[in-house]
């Protein structure tokens, strides 16, 4: 980092933020966060957010029960709620301690822990200035309890934050290759600029896939994107495929055994619908490997 000439001080390095919860993906979130932290050379922050609706800091039950003979019941309910919140805080600390132990055993010495009380999306927005990337499980704690495949808060997070969101499955496999869903839009080229500025995929086979017609314009755009990635030493492969966006991306990824799928949260043409409405749910529900969403 370079000194801030206005404030005459050195900024702290940005962090990889691992969002820990009680889901089956928690261990994989730790492992993928360690992988990203090492590849980018950034410190790691282990974060757990206590849902303020489930575990309020304080419960005001005045007026809910009434007075007289019900006062004792009101007091008992308030005490019970306080105990629940205290147990939730302790459980949160235990999870963070276990996560810290796991990442330190993986060789990460500069990991820190942070516990927050509130909503996940708003908490991540507040942490954005100090974050390089957010790592979350595709299946969250609340969604697993409800029998859903995809975390219920995931789309809210994706719509709220402007840092890359790294979405991971329940099992960790060290990534060896990656692909970007590219549509030639200004948003897609901003994604290329972002990728060109990070060493996370350096030395890997990297695929640029444009889903659309094979035209001279599209070939030129792909070549421009490839040239922009050249300084990172990526082994870039470009391809144009026609067809349904979701199906074509998954088919190409399977055909080339690609470990990470990267896409922009918003773009143009058919890519624009990736993370809007029902297409978001479909894409996330069918994901078997990690995904990175760029804003």
Secondary structure as GFF3:
##gff-version 3
##sequence-region A 1 295
A	DSSP	beta_strand	3	4	.	.	.	ID=ss1
A	DSSP	beta_strand	9	10	.	.	.	ID=ss2
A	DSSP	beta_strand	15	19	.	.	.	ID=ss3
A	DSSP	alpha_helix	26	40	.	.	.	ID=ss4
A	DSSP	beta_strand	43	51	.	.	.	ID=ss5
A	DSSP	three_ten_helix	68	70	.	.	.	ID=ss6
A	DSSP	alpha_helix	71	105	.	.	.	ID=ss7
A	DSSP	beta_strand	111	118	.	.	.	ID=ss8
A	DSSP	alpha_helix	120	127	.	.	.	ID=ss9
A	DSSP	three_ten_helix	128	130	.	.	.	ID=ss10
A	DSSP	beta_strand	131	137	.	.	.	ID=ss11
A	DSSP	alpha_helix	141	145	.	.	.	ID=ss12
A	DSSP	alpha_helix	154	160	.	.	.	ID=ss13
A	DSSP	beta_strand	164	168	.	.	.	ID=ss14
A	DSSP	beta_strand	177	181	.	.	.	ID=ss15
A	DSSP	alpha_helix	186	196	.	.	.	ID=ss16
A	DSSP	beta_strand	205	211	.	.	.	ID=ss17
A	DSSP	alpha_helix	216	229	.	.	.	ID=ss18
A	DSSP	three_ten_helix	230	232	.	.	.	ID=ss19
A	DSSP	beta_strand	235	241	.	.	.	ID=ss20
A	DSSP	alpha_helix	245	255	.	.	.	ID=ss21
A	DSSP	beta_strand	260	264	.	.	.	ID=ss22
A	DSSP	three_ten_helix	269	273	.	.	.	ID=ss23
A	DSSP	alpha_helix	278	286	.	.	.	ID=ss24
A	DSSP	beta_strand	291	294	.	.	.	ID=ss25
###
